[in-house]
Amino acid sequence: MKDHEFYQKYANMPLGVRQTEVLIDEVVEYSTPNKIYLEVKEIDDKIRKDIFRKEKLIRAFEEFYEGL
């Protein structure tokens, strides 16, 4: 599932379902859709600056490369 699909599905999920337990893996780690959302959002917030920087570097490289 793509990030935007995850955020869209979470936004459309009924509020009462967001606290239902979800099995994460075989190690018997449980979470809820709400906790999963918060963790995914936290990860996205951490990497957002790096993604913007990467895109900026790639654009600069593409412009340079096209000018050769």
Buried (B, 14 or more C-beta within 10 A) or exposed (E): EEEEEBBEEBEEBEEEEBEEEEEEEEEEEEBBBBBBBEEBEEEEEEEEEEEEEEEEEEEEEEEEEEEE
